Amino acid sequence: MSAILFQMFNLILVLALLTVPVVITVLLLRHFSRKDKPAIQHEDYLIQKIRELEKRIEELEERL
């Protein structure tokens, strides 16, 4: 009885050890593939904010 239980635990352990790297790889690939598209939007947002700050600086310089 204990031998069957031991074999079942070994089977579960082996399956877990084989699937964990696959799951981590898939999650990492999904994460980095999604990073490319928002980075462009984020970059555009930063450029827009920089332009707004430049405009505000020019207005402040004109006041002085």
N, C-alpha and C positions, 0 to 999 in steps of 0.2 A: 504494500500500500504506500509506504513512504517513498519507494523508488518511483512510482508513477507520479506522485506529487512533486518529487525532486525534478523529474524530467519535464513536467509541465512548467515549473518555475524557470527551468533552464530555457525552455522554448520561448516563454514570454520575454525573458531577458535578452535572448539573441534577437528576437524580432524587434524589440525596443532599440537595441544597439544598432540594428541595421536601418531602421526607419528614421531615427533622430537626425543623422547627418543629411538625409534626403530632405526632410522637412525644413531644416535650417537653411539648406541651399536654396530651396524654392522660395522661402520667405525673404532671404537676402536678394535674390534676383528680382522679385516683385518690388521690393523696397527701392532698389537702385534704378529699376526701369521707370518707376514713377517719378523719381527725382528730376529727370531731364526736363519734362514739360513744365512743371511749376517753377523751375529755376529761371526760365525765360520770362515768365510772368512776374516773378519776383524782381528780376533785373529791370524790367520795364517800370515797375512800381518805384524802385529806387531812383531810376533816372528821372521820373516824374517828380518825385519829392526833391531831388537835387535842384531841378529847374525852379520849383516853387521857392526853395530857399534862396536861390540866386536872385529871383525876382524880389523877394522880401528884403534882401540885403541892398539891392539897388534902390528900393524905395526909402530905406533908412538912410542911405548915403545922400539921397536927394534932399531929405529933410534937414540934414546937417549942412 
